[in-house]
């Protein structure tokens, strides 16, 4: 129940409790996980709180009612949890959701849907969700969960109340690979699997080498793209993870320019400092926007060769 998070996530907990008590519910909430592994469980606990006829937030009061039991078994018709099917959340999943939620509530006056790992929305499913959010119906509440708010459409983010969770795992003393694992995934099993796989350490080194080569050689990078990139990243999920690393690297370059602490790439501080010297603050901001926009095209099954050519050409236009 929601009270289980009262200590670990005290600020978000108080926000959620008071939103119902003070009759100030938002029609959409966006939970930014910051690597917190229990984000989905917190979202389900909030849904239980909203859907409970007596709005209990404590299981001792609830005493294990049938409604909570059905929610735990994913059999409660007024709560829908959407997870990615494969690599992405698909448009058909959002269409089915809207069709289901167009019917009048049977068991109460509220319906709740949770979109887990919302960064996996592609363009089509994002647009379907946006239509749902733009015309909110009374009693329908959305809860989106993401570990990367920057991978969502700005128009979706702007229609949600953002709740930023505290990560109980401190990242300060972790390696760059470990930090990236916490950034990519929000559950301990996926994080551990990512860290122990040798290919991911190789992937990190290959991506850093690619960035370093581009920053020194610019458009000439296209000539050696097979050796630098295509020979290593063939599957869509591999390309997407590699682009995420590029994005995080350029954000750390921006941190250096802003005299902030390096967040992820402490193990590559010398490389960061060398590249930062040859980039203006405005250029880095533009480059980050280019990378984010191209990451959306990966969801659209863009040809990998075209994707990387576009990356180099558009990065060049940022200087």
Secondary structure, 3 states (H helix, E strand, C coil): CHHHHCCCCHHHHHHHHHHHHCCCCCCEEEEECCCCCCHHHHHHHHHHHHHCCCCCCCHHHHCCCHHHHHHHCCCCCCEEEECCECCEECHHHHHHHHHHHCCCCCCCCCEEEEECCHHHECHHHHHHHHHHHHCCCCCEEEEEEECCHHHCCHHHHCCCEEEECCCCCCCCCCCHHHHHHHHHCCCHHHHHHHHHCHHHHHHHHHHHHHHHHHHHHHHHHHHHHHHHHHCCCCCHHHHHHHHHHHHHHHHHHHHHHCCCCCCCCHHHHHHHHHHHHCCCHHHHHHHHHHHHHHHHHHCCCCCHHHHHHHHHHHHHCCC
